[in-house]
C-alpha cells in the first residue's frame, strides 16, 4: 500500500473532469439549440454550415430581386396600357378628322389633341420608374447566387417613335403594334419571374434544411448524452471519495 501517490484518486479525478467537460458541452448545446455552439465542436461542419447559410441568404436576396423585378414590370404594364389607350384615342381622332364633313377648325382642334396626347404618352414613358430606374428598357436581374447563368434579361423597351407622329392611321396602327409587343414581353417576363421566385424560395428551404442537419442539435439525443455524463460525473466523484478514504486504512498499520 502506498500513500505518496493515490492512483485510484487520480484516476477518479481525471474521469470526473472529463465527464464534467462533456456535461458542460451538452448543457451549452441544449441551451443554444446548436450542435456546433463553438468551432471546437466540429470545425469542418461549421465551415460547411456557414457556406450553406451564406448560400441561403444569397438565394433569399435573389428571390427578393425577382420580386422587385416583377413589381417593376407591373409598373411598366400599367404605363403601357395607358399609352395604348392614348394611341387608341389618337386613332379615333384620326378617323374622325378624315371624314369629309369635318371643318378646318375642327380638324385643327383634333390635331392639337393628337399632339397633346403624343406629348403625354412620351411623358408617361419617361416618368415611369422604380426607385429612379426606368421601367421601359432591357433590364438585367440577378436571380441566383451563381456568377454563371445567374441573371435574367427582360426586354421591355418602348421606342420613342411609337409615341410620336401618330397623325395617320398607319402611324397609329404601327404604334399600337409596338405597345402590344411590349405588353407581350412584359407578360412573358412576369411569368418567368414568378417561376423564378418559386424556384428560389424552394431552394432556400432546402438549403436551410441542409444547414440545420449540420448546425442544429438533436435535443433528445443530446439530453441522453447530458444525462449519461451527469451520472458518470456523480459516480466519479463518489469513487474519488472512496479512493481518498482507502488511504486511511494505512493508519491501521501504524498503530
DAMO-V342838 format. One record per backbone hydrogen bond with DSSP energy under -0.5 kcal/mol. NH is the residue of the N-H (numbers start at 1). CO is the residue of the C=O. If there is no record, write none. Layout:
nh=NH co=CO
nh=NH co=CO
This chain:
nh=6 co=4
nh=7 co=5
nh=10 co=6
nh=11 co=7
nh=12 co=8
nh=13 co=9
nh=14 co=10
nh=15 co=11
nh=16 co=12
nh=17 co=13
nh=18 co=14
nh=19 co=15
nh=20 co=16
nh=21 co=17
nh=22 co=18
nh=23 co=19
nh=24 co=20
nh=25 co=21
nh=26 co=22
nh=27 co=23
nh=28 co=24
nh=29 co=25
nh=30 co=26
nh=31 co=27
nh=32 co=28
nh=33 co=29
nh=34 co=29
nh=35 co=215
nh=36 co=215
nh=37 co=35
nh=41 co=38
nh=42 co=38
nh=42 co=39
nh=46 co=42
nh=47 co=43
nh=48 co=44
nh=49 co=45
nh=50 co=46
nh=51 co=47
nh=52 co=48
nh=53 co=49
nh=54 co=50
nh=55 co=51
nh=56 co=52
nh=57 co=53
nh=58 co=54
nh=59 co=55
nh=60 co=56
nh=61 co=57
nh=62 co=58
nh=63 co=59
nh=64 co=60
nh=65 co=61
nh=66 co=62
nh=67 co=63
nh=68 co=64
nh=69 co=65
nh=70 co=66
nh=71 co=67
nh=72 co=68
nh=73 co=69
nh=74 co=70
nh=75 co=71
nh=76 co=72
nh=77 co=73
nh=78 co=74
nh=79 co=75
nh=80 co=76
nh=81 co=77
nh=82 co=78
nh=83 co=79
nh=84 co=80
nh=85 co=81
nh=86 co=82
nh=87 co=83
nh=88 co=84
nh=89 co=85
nh=90 co=86
nh=91 co=87
nh=92 co=88
nh=93 co=89
nh=94 co=90
nh=95 co=91
nh=96 co=92
nh=97 co=93
nh=98 co=94
nh=99 co=96
nh=102 co=99
nh=107 co=103
nh=108 co=104
nh=109 co=105
nh=110 co=106
nh=111 co=107
nh=112 co=108
nh=113 co=109
nh=114 co=110
nh=115 co=111
nh=116 co=112
nh=117 co=113
nh=118 co=114
nh=119 co=115
nh=120 co=116
nh=121 co=117
nh=122 co=118
nh=123 co=119
nh=124 co=120
nh=125 co=121
nh=126 co=122
nh=127 co=123
nh=128 co=124
nh=129 co=127
nh=130 co=133
nh=133 co=130
nh=134 co=132
nh=135 co=128
nh=137 co=135
nh=139 co=137
nh=139 co=154
nh=141 co=152
nh=143 co=141
nh=143 co=150
nh=144 co=150
nh=152 co=141
nh=154 co=139
nh=154 co=152
nh=156 co=137
nh=156 co=154
nh=159 co=157
nh=162 co=159
nh=163 co=160
nh=164 co=160
nh=167 co=165
nh=172 co=168
nh=173 co=169
nh=174 co=170
nh=175 co=171
nh=176 co=172
nh=177 co=173
nh=178 co=174
nh=179 co=175
nh=180 co=176
nh=181 co=177
nh=182 co=178
nh=183 co=179
nh=184 co=180
nh=185 co=181
nh=186 co=182
nh=187 co=183
nh=188 co=184
nh=189 co=185
nh=190 co=186
nh=191 co=187
nh=192 co=188
nh=193 co=189
nh=194 co=190
nh=195 co=191
nh=196 co=192
nh=197 co=193
nh=198 co=194
nh=199 co=195
nh=200 co=196
nh=201 co=197
nh=202 co=198
nh=203 co=199
nh=204 co=200
nh=205 co=201
nh=206 co=202
nh=207 co=203
nh=208 co=204
nh=209 co=205
nh=210 co=206
nh=211 co=207
nh=212 co=208
nh=213 co=209
nh=214 co=210
nh=214 co=211
nh=215 co=211
nh=216 co=212
nh=217 co=33
nh=219 co=217
nh=222 co=218
nh=223 co=219
nh=224 co=220
nh=225 co=221
nh=226 co=222
nh=227 co=223
nh=228 co=224
nh=229 co=225
nh=230 co=226
nh=231 co=227
nh=232 co=228
nh=233 co=229
nh=234 co=230
nh=235 co=231
nh=236 co=232
nh=237 co=233
nh=238 co=234
nh=239 co=235
nh=240 co=236
nh=241 co=237
nh=242 co=238
nh=243 co=239
nh=244 co=240
nh=245 co=241
nh=246 co=242
nh=247 co=243
nh=248 co=245
nh=249 co=246
nh=250 co=247
nh=251 co=248
nh=252 co=249
nh=253 co=249
nh=253 co=250
nh=254 co=250
nh=254 co=251
nh=255 co=252
